[in-house]
């Protein structure tokens, strides 16, 4: 009993509560009233965390995710014939982050570590480019997926070791929110072990992030891979999010200082029965209302391989009536695909690339406000981007 009490209490960031556990007599089952209190954590950063989360979850704005690893960014560059060099990655990220007017539609940008510490070719810090447009800099903090022993060929996300010190360094560099992506595979079960591991890892990451002033984006991505029905996706999503919020509460995470990055509830990519935006909206919002407390400020959906237009239409459908939370976007491919095709790695096309980004950002801004129309969308915007077994 004493060891369980110690583990629970020391998870809190409140020093005096932690002290109660040290003063408790070893082996004693009695605790003072103060020691029984479950304290919501986040400590000295509480007000800042809430302010950051509300800034990101502001009307008509969402997140630009450019946190691909160097290897994955290389795949993006290879699609337009560019080598995967630091200079080319810098040129691409610079094009994105210096787009004039981007802050009107984008409230936050998730960066890879290289970009967080990088400067533009004229010496300005990338984070300063964001701040000038009232865009909050964020940082990917997980270390990627590895096989989960004892599971049904599933994965778990590594990166908790050293996370506190890394998070403090990221905060000092200007980051104010973090992202940790783990995945759940429906064709693999998912196993109870994989779901619990995903939920526990996300909760520990969230607690550590808040301790260091970073708003955690909680992202258990339910992969599109498979031929399952939308009802199966709903069942798994409800199970996963129930587990996630259980462990968030166990770790005394402050819900007002987090953001979620869920998958939309859709059929599997190989299912022949496709769901229209209204059906996706109905299923997704039902899942969220059953599992997500209204204290959470924002739901920032991932696109997960949907086409640019599909992701925007689904978001629009979810904003046709008021929601308890800010329902918006945190897209990578669904914002970047048009940019790459317009830019083609040529300096003379930089402006065209930025205009393409602005157009997609504006479309999703309108969708967040429930005012989007697909009229005039290009054929490219309608092409799906699902890749089986996709890795970041």
C-alpha positions in Angstrom: 0.0 0.0 0.0 2.8 2.4 0.9 4.7 1.8 -2.4 1.5 2.3 -4.4 0.8 5.5 -2.5 4.4 6.7 -3.1 4.2 6.1 -6.9 0.9 8.0 -7.2 1.9 10.9 -5.0 5.3 11.5 -6.5 3.7 11.7 -9.9 2.4 15.1 -8.7 4.4 18.2 -9.4 3.3 19.6 -6.0 6.4 19.4 -3.7 4.4 19.5 -0.4 2.2 16.7 -1.5 5.2 14.6 -2.5 6.7 15.4 1.0 3.7 13.8 2.6 4.6 10.4 1.1 8.2 10.6 2.4 6.9 11.4 5.9 4.6 8.5 5.9 5.8 5.7 8.2 7.0 2.7 6.1 4.4 -0.1 6.0 1.7 2.1 7.4 -1.7 1.9 5.8 -3.0 5.1 7.3 -2.5 8.4 5.5 -3.3 12.0 6.4 -6.2 13.7 4.7 -3.7 15.8 2.6 -2.0 12.6 1.4 -5.3 11.3 0.0 -5.9 14.3 -2.2 -5.4 13.7 -5.9 -3.8 16.9 -7.1 -3.9 18.1 -10.7 -0.4 18.7 -11.8 1.4 21.3 -14.1 2.7 23.4 -11.2 4.1 26.8 -12.0 3.3 26.5 -15.7 -0.5 26.0 -15.3 -1.6 29.5 -16.5 0.9 29.5 -19.4 -0.3 26.0 -20.5 -3.9 27.1 -20.6 -3.0 30.2 -22.4 -0.9 28.3 -25.0 -3.6 25.7 -25.6 -6.3 28.4 -26.1 -4.0 30.3 -28.5 -3.6 27.2 -30.6 -7.3 26.4 -30.4 -8.4 29.8 -31.7 -11.3 30.3 -34.2 -10.4 29.7 -37.8 -6.9 28.4 -37.1 -5.2 25.0 -36.9 -1.8 23.4 -36.9 0.8 23.0 -39.7 2.7 19.7 -39.0 6.1 19.7 -40.5 7.7 17.4 -37.9 8.7 14.6 -40.3 12.0 13.0 -39.5 14.9 13.8 -41.8 14.4 10.4 -43.5 10.7 11.1 -44.2 11.3 14.7 -45.2 13.8 13.1 -47.7 10.9 11.1 -49.2 8.9 14.4 -49.7 11.9 16.0 -51.4 12.6 12.9 -53.5 9.0 13.2 -54.9 10.2 16.4 -56.6 13.7 15.2 -57.5 15.6 16.8 -54.7 18.4 15.1 -52.7 17.9 14.7 -48.9 20.4 17.3 -47.7 20.2 19.7 -44.8 20.3 22.6 -47.2 17.3 21.3 -49.1 15.4 20.5 -45.9 16.2 24.1 -44.7 15.0 25.6 -48.0 11.7 23.7 -47.8 11.0 24.5 -44.2 12.0 28.1 -44.7 9.5 28.3 -47.7 6.7 27.0 -45.4 7.4 29.0 -42.3 8.0 32.4 -44.0 4.7 32.3 -46.0 3.2 35.8 -45.7 -0.2 35.8 -44.0 0.1 32.2 -42.7 -0.7 33.3 -39.2 -4.2 34.2 -40.2 -5.0 30.5 -40.7 -2.3 28.7 -38.7 -2.0 28.9 -34.9 0.8 26.4 -34.3 3.5 24.5 -36.2 5.0 21.2 -35.1 8.7 21.1 -35.9 11.3 18.4 -36.1 14.3 19.0 -33.7 16.5 20.1 -36.6 14.1 22.8 -37.6 13.6 24.1 -34.0 17.3 24.9 -33.8 17.7 26.0 -37.4 17.8 29.5 -38.9 16.8 30.7 -42.3 19.4 31.4 -45.0 19.5 35.1 -43.9 20.1 34.1 -40.2 16.7 34.5 -38.7 15.7 31.7 -36.3 12.8 29.6 -37.6 11.0 29.9 -34.3 11.1 33.7 -34.7 9.6 33.5 -38.2 6.6 31.8 -36.5 6.4 34.1 -33.5 6.2 37.1 -35.8 2.9 35.8 -37.2 1.5 34.7 -33.8 2.1 31.1 -34.6 3.1 28.9 -31.6 6.3 26.8 -32.2 5.9 23.1 -31.3 8.2 20.1 -31.2 8.0 16.4 -32.0 9.5 14.7 -28.9 8.9 11.0 -29.4 11.7 8.7 -30.8 9.6 6.7 -33.1 7.9 3.3 -33.2 9.6 -0.1 -32.4 8.2 -3.6 -32.2 6.2 -4.4 -29.0 7.3 -7.8 -27.6 4.4 -10.1 -26.6 2.0 -8.3 -28.9 0.3 -9.3 -32.2 3.1 -7.8 -34.4 2.3 -4.3 -33.0 4.4 -1.3 -32.0 5.1 0.9 -29.1 6.5 4.5 -29.1 9.9 5.1 -27.4 11.3 8.4 -26.1 10.5 8.7 -22.4 14.1 8.3 -21.3 15.6 11.8 -21.1 12.3 13.5 -22.1 12.3 15.9 -19.1 15.7 17.3 -19.9 15.0 17.5 -23.6 11.7 19.2 -23.0 13.4 21.8 -20.8 15.8 22.5 -23.6 13.0 22.7 -26.2 11.2 25.2 -24.0 14.3 27.4 -23.7 14.6 27.3 -27.5 11.1 28.7 -27.9 8.8 25.6 -28.2 5.6 25.9 -26.2 3.8 22.6 -27.2 4.9 19.1 -27.9 3.7 16.1 -30.0 4.0 12.4 -29.3 2.6 10.0 -31.9 1.9 6.4 -31.1 -0.3 4.1 -33.2 -3.0 1.4 -32.9 -3.6 -1.1 -35.7 -7.1 -2.6 -36.1 -6.0 -5.5 -38.3 -3.6 -6.5 -35.5 -6.5 -6.7 -33.0 -5.6 -4.4 -31.4 -4.3 -6.4 -28.4 -5.0 -5.2 -24.9 -1.3 -4.9 -24.3 -0.8 -2.5 -27.3 -3.7 -0.3 -26.2 -2.5 -0.1 -22.6 1.1 0.6 -23.7 -0.1 3.4 -26.1 -2.3 5.0 -23.4 0.4 4.7 -20.6 3.1 6.1 -22.8 1.0 9.1 -23.9 0.0 9.8 -20.3 3.6 9.8 -19.0 4.7 12.0 -21.9 1.9 14.4 -21.2 2.8 14.7 -17.6 6.5 15.3 -18.3 5.6 17.9 -21.0 3.4 19.9 -18.7 6.1 19.8 -16.0 8.4 21.6 -18.4 6.0 24.1 -19.8 4.9 22.4 -23.0 1.3 21.7 -23.9 1.2 18.0 -24.9 -0.6 17.0 -28.1 -2.0 13.5 -27.3 -2.0 11.4 -30.4 -2.9 7.7 -30.5 -3.3 7.4 -34.2 -5.7 4.6 -35.2 -4.3 3.6 -38.5 -6.4 3.5 -41.7 -4.8 0.2 -42.7 -7.4 -2.6 -43.2 -10.7 -3.4 -44.7 -12.8 -3.0 -41.5 -16.1 -1.1 -41.3 -16.6 2.3 -39.8 -18.4 0.6 -36.9 -15.3 -1.4 -36.1 -13.2 1.8 -36.1 -15.7 3.5 -33.8 -15.5 0.5 -31.3 -11.7 0.6 -31.3 -11.5 4.4 -31.0 -13.8 4.4 -28.0 -11.8 1.7 -26.3 -8.5 3.5 -27.0 -9.6 6.9 -25.8 -11.2 5.5 -22.7 -7.9 4.0 -21.8 -6.0 7.2 -22.7 -8.1 9.4 -20.5 -7.9 6.9 -17.6 -4.1 7.0 -17.6 -4.1 10.8 -18.2 -6.1 11.1 -15.0 -3.9 8.6 -13.1 -0.9 10.8 -14.0 -2.7 14.0 -12.8 -2.5 15.6 -16.2 -4.3 18.9 -16.4 -6.9 18.5 -19.1 -7.2 22.3 -19.7 -3.6 22.3 -20.8 -3.6 19.5 -23.4 -4.7 19.2 -27.0 -5.8 16.0 -28.8 -4.8 14.8 -32.3 -7.2 11.9 -33.1 -7.9 10.1 -36.2 -11.3 10.7 -37.8 -13.6 7.7 -37.5 -13.7 6.2 -41.0 -13.8 2.8 -42.6 -10.5 1.0 -43.3 -8.7 2.2 -46.4 -9.4 -1.2 -48.1 -13.1 -1.2 -47.3 -15.1 -0.8 -50.5 -17.9 1.1 -48.6 -16.7 4.6 -48.3 -18.3 7.0 -45.9 -19.4 10.5 -46.9 -18.4 13.5 -44.8 -21.7 13.6 -42.9 -21.3 10.0 -41.8 -17.6 10.6 -40.8 -18.7 13.6 -38.8 -21.5 11.8 -37.0 -19.4 8.8 -36.0 -16.4 10.9 -35.0 -18.3 13.4 -32.9 -20.2 10.7 -31.2 -17.0 9.0 -30.2 -15.5 12.3 -28.9 -18.7 13.2 -27.0 -18.6 9.8 -25.3 -14.9 9.9 -24.4 -13.5 13.4 -24.3 -14.2 15.8 -21.3 -15.3 19.4 -22.3 -12.3 20.7 -20.3 -10.0 19.8 -23.2 -9.6 23.0 -25.3 -9.0 21.6 -28.8 -9.3 18.6 -31.0 -6.8 18.9 -33.8 -7.4 16.1 -36.3 -4.7 14.3 -38.3 -5.4 13.7 -41.9 -4.0 10.1 -41.9 -3.6 9.7 -45.7 -6.9 11.2 -46.7 -6.8 13.5 -49.8 -6.5 17.2 -49.2 -10.1 17.8 -50.1 -11.5 14.8 -48.2 -9.7 15.9 -45.0 -11.1 19.4 -45.4 -14.7 18.3 -46.2 -14.8 16.0 -43.2 -13.6 18.8 -40.9 -16.2 21.1 -42.4 -18.9 18.6 -41.7 -17.9 18.3 -38.1 -18.3 22.1 -37.6 -21.9 22.4 -38.8 -23.1 22.7 -35.2 -21.4 23.8 -32.0 -19.0 21.5 -30.2 -17.7 21.4 -26.6 -14.2 21.9 -28.0 -12.4 23.7 -30.8 -12.6 21.2 -33.6 -9.8 21.9 -36.1 -6.8 20.4 -38.0 -3.2 19.4 -37.5 -2.3 18.3 -41.0 1.0 17.4 -42.7 0.5 15.8 -46.1 -3.0 17.4 -46.5 -1.3 20.8 -46.3 2.0 20.1 -47.9 1.1 18.0 -51.0 0.1 21.0 -53.2 3.1 23.0 -51.9 5.6 20.4 -53.1 3.9 20.2 -56.6 3.9 24.0 -57.0 7.5 24.5 -55.7 9.3 21.6 -57.4 12.5 22.7 -55.6 13.0 25.7 -57.8 13.8 29.1 -56.2 11.7 30.8 -58.9 8.7 28.8 -57.7 8.9 29.7 -54.0 6.1 32.2 -54.2 3.9 29.7 -56.0 4.6 27.1 -53.3 3.7 29.6 -50.6 0.5 30.5 -52.4 -0.5 26.9 -52.5 0.1 26.5 -48.8 -1.9 29.6 -48.1 -4.8 28.3 -50.2 -4.9 25.0 -48.4 -4.6 26.7 -45.0 -7.4 29.0 -45.8 -9.6 26.1 -47.0 -9.1 24.3 -43.7 -9.7 27.6 -41.8 -13.0 27.9 -43.5 -13.8 24.3 -42.7 -13.0 24.9 -39.0 -15.6 27.7 -39.2 -18.0 25.5 -41.0 -17.9 27.7 -44.1 -15.9 25.6 -46.6 -17.0 24.9 -50.2 -15.2 22.4 -52.4 -16.1 24.4 -55.5 -13.0 25.0 -57.6 -10.8 22.4 -56.0 -8.2 20.8 -58.3 -8.1 17.2 -59.3 -4.8 16.9 -57.3 -6.6 17.9 -54.1 -9.0 15.0 -54.6 -6.3 12.3 -54.8 -5.9 10.2 -51.8 -2.5 10.0 -50.1 -2.9 6.8 -48.1 0.3 4.6 -47.9 0.0 1.2 -46.4 2.3 0.8 -43.4 3.2 4.5 -43.6 6.0 5.6 -41.3 7.2 9.1 -40.2 
